[in-house]
């Protein structure tokens, strides 16, 4: 069943308000962007990579501490082989082109997800980029690569079960903190705002635990058209919301 169209994002009001510490984005709509222009899918992904660059730059300027981008889900392996190969080439190009900019702006790269099943040269480039940006103290950019939240939670359950079996953890000591410490996002601030582009209204196996008290924003904008102005408008919406975390 297709989802109902999401409303267009309201215009930014320009007022000051709280800035979310951690923003996550489901970057959706590359294929539709390309199709509307009678271009191949990969052209949409290339333009989507440019949107990533613009969004990272804007997020850092706005004072966001961590930006998590859903770049390749564990379900994306179902796509055509040539599209997957193109995405891997695009990821390598992005790392080559952006690593210097990361250093210049003091950004740190992290990866969440089981990315080690990617081609060896891609894994090496990711490991190198993470290691070289680790000393930086600016915004964290977390790329979700071969990420699926159900897999993540399954691994957490397995880890806890092994620790209990081997006497490193008592069953009565299992709590939210024990789970959160084992999540892929353990080193990131709590998730404040989750944005999905392209009008789809679902989480698609993304940050299911972390999104428990996050604010959601579903917008019609296709990802290749997302930029700093769109992000500013999203943060303006966030600033106008009242977050009660279950209280009155």
Secondary structure, DSSP 8 states (H G I E B T S, - for coil): --------------------SEEEEE---HHHHHHHTT--HHHHHHHHHHHHHHHHHHHHHTT-SEEEEEEEETTGGGS-HHHHHHHHHHHHHHHHHHHHHHHHTT-EEEEES-GGGS-HHHHHHHHHHHHHHTT--S-EEEEEEEE-HHHHHHHHHHHHHHHHHTTSS-GGG--HHHHHTTSTTTTS----EEEE-TT--S--SSSTTGGGG-EEEE----GGG--HHHHHHHHHHHHHS---TT--
